[in-house]
Amino acid sequence: MNCVSLRKGDPVVALVLLAALAFPPQQSCIPLEAKDPVQPEQVLAWQLEGLTQEEIRDEVGSRGLTEHAEEPLLNALSAAGADAETILTVRHARGPRILWKLGLRLPKPTDYLYEVAGAVFWKDRESALQTLQNEAEKQPRNPDVRLIHAFFLRVEEDWIAAYGEATEAVALAPQSPYAHGLRSTICYYSQLSECALREARVFVELRPQDGAAYIVLGHAKELQGKYEEALQAFAEAKRLHAGYSAIYEGMGRVHGREGEFEKAVAAYEQAIRMDGERAEYYRELGLVYAAEGYWKKAVESLKQAKELEPDRPEILLALGNAYLAAGAYPEAIHEFQELMKEVPDMELARSQLAKALRAEGRGEEAAQMDPEPPTLPSFAKPR
């Protein structure tokens, strides 16, 4: 189960989720009935009593659980003979995060925030996204719903859908600074330079004293290749609010584009000191080291990135390439094999795996992966 990775400096979603959590759910005094949620321990009892796996899944799926099923209970279910499908059903069963009782007051258009906040708390990204998608269909004219949905789609890196939702949010609330800011960020990662810059400028106009606005502007300037102006924007963001780690990530990216190796490394290291839970910071630092041929340091940084996001294809590819360039062929093979499990149709992963197999002397296996041996790239000399 994946985790929602909320970026520091993304104030919109953090504020609304905290606001939702500030109002505790109302408790229901209705007696338990046959179709009310069941306790997780009851599921284990059903397994021990001999109910079929299908019967258990039907009950759990239709009724939900009174509380989230913890790992010890799931392990006990497995030991008692429950199959993988049943355990998965129990793990993802509806619980307090999406069954909070709101019946003692009239429904409000913000009730969905209870479900989203609960899903985030339980690290259930799939439920959060589904809740937001459903709510966007119920409240298509609510700019807050569209904005929060766009943010979660941006976390998923579903750039096309995120762009559509952010565009709707801007159209519904043209004076919302964070709608313009999020749309600029989405355009930045989608390589839409004019859109990124246009929306960033609106963000700055609406929030001239907000450091986050200048971070967004710096990204847009960097995308257009205006590196000096990008650094000026990041410097203004630092003056207004030096606590954003994204300032130093942005500076590191610009310095890297300019070939300023030492400055890039220093900026990324500062970003990591401020927020060491961002896999992207380690990945980008690793790429800077790799560009200069410092393969050992590149591997170290990319391994740290992988610890934080073990299934991210970009990290697996970069780490595999670093191992390959460093001559660590078994490790490179391992990373490329993991990458192919994540993205089976990725031709680059297949060709890089074939290179590593050939370098390891396993030509027959390489031929099965890639019949045409490509020309080996000219890597920088190891240091």
Helices and strands as residue ranges (DSSP letters): H 11-21, H 40-49, H 53-63, H 71-79, H 84-91, H 112-121, H 125-138, H 143-155, H 159-172, H 177-189, H 193-206, H 211-223, H 227-240, H 245-257, H 261-274, H 279-291, H 295-308, H 313-326, H 329-342, H 347-359, H 363-369
